Amino acid sequence: AFPAFAQDLATGDAIKAAITDHTVQGSMVASGAYTEFYAADGTIRGSGYTGKWAVEANQMCFDYGEGASCWDVRLAGDSVTWVKDGKDDGTGTLIAGNPNNF
């Protein structure tokens, strides 16, 4: 994979616009497959769990009860790439709404 360059990374406003009220289905390098719905109120809903999400500066932050972890985000159409420390750390596909009824 090529290193992420600043001009490729999404702004905070672009992240909010793409993620709010959408489900992302994909896979992370460390933890494997995931499907999560990101509600407008900052709630993450997954299969059997919840968390909180927020955009801080130009990163998306996730908190599942153990403190927030933040990633840079690259957006291309309906594709999302989560970037940690300049390396691609996971990918996903944006799906409108909450089709899994999480």
C-alpha positions in Angstrom: 0.0 0.0 0.0 1.1 3.5 -0.6 1.4 5.9 2.3 -1.5 8.3 2.8 -0.8 11.8 1.8 -2.5 14.7 3.5 -4.3 15.8 0.3 -5.9 12.3 0.0 -7.4 12.5 3.5 -11.0 13.7 4.1 -11.8 16.8 6.1 -13.9 16.6 9.3 -16.9 18.1 7.4 -16.6 15.5 4.6 -16.3 12.7 7.2 -19.5 13.8 9.0 -21.3 14.2 5.7 -20.4 10.7 4.5 -20.7 8.8 7.8 -23.7 10.3 9.6 -26.8 8.0 9.4 -24.9 5.4 7.3 -23.8 1.9 7.9 -20.2 0.9 7.1 -19.4 -2.7 6.4 -15.8 -3.8 6.0 -12.8 -5.2 7.6 -10.0 -3.9 9.9 -6.5 -5.3 9.8 -6.4 -6.1 13.6 -10.0 -7.0 14.4 -11.4 -8.4 11.1 -14.9 -7.9 9.7 -17.3 -5.3 11.1 -20.7 -3.8 10.3 -21.7 -0.6 12.2 -24.3 2.1 11.9 -23.3 5.6 12.8 -26.3 7.6 14.1 -26.5 11.4 13.9 -26.5 11.6 17.7 -23.0 10.1 17.8 -24.1 6.5 18.7 -22.4 3.5 17.1 -24.7 0.5 16.7 -23.3 -2.9 15.9 -24.5 -6.5 16.3 -24.8 -6.9 20.1 -22.9 -3.7 21.1 -22.9 0.0 21.0 -20.3 2.8 21.2 -19.8 6.5 20.5 -18.3 8.2 17.4 -17.2 11.8 16.9 -15.1 13.8 14.4 -12.2 15.6 16.1 -10.2 17.8 13.8 -10.0 15.8 10.6 -10.2 12.3 12.2 -13.0 10.0 13.1 -12.9 8.7 16.7 -14.5 5.6 18.0 -15.1 4.8 21.7 -16.4 1.4 22.8 -16.1 2.1 26.5 -12.3 2.0 26.8 -11.4 5.5 25.6 -11.5 6.9 22.1 -9.2 5.8 19.2 -9.0 8.0 16.1 -8.3 7.4 12.5 -7.7 9.5 9.4 -10.2 8.8 6.7 -10.0 8.5 2.9 -13.3 8.6 1.0 -13.8 7.6 -2.6 -17.4 7.2 -3.7 -18.9 4.7 -1.3 -15.5 3.4 -0.2 -14.0 4.3 3.2 -10.4 3.6 4.1 -9.4 4.0 7.8 -5.8 5.3 8.1 -3.7 4.9 11.3 -0.2 6.4 11.6 0.0 6.9 7.8 -0.9 3.2 7.0 -4.2 1.8 5.7 -5.7 0.0 8.7 -9.1 -1.1 7.3 -11.6 -0.5 4.6 -15.4 -0.4 4.3 -18.3 0.3 2.1 -20.9 3.0 2.9 -24.5 1.9 2.9 -27.3 4.5 3.4 -29.3 4.2 6.6 -29.5 1.3 9.0 -30.5 -1.8 6.9 -29.5 -4.2 9.6 -31.8 -2.4 12.1 -29.1 -2.2 14.7 
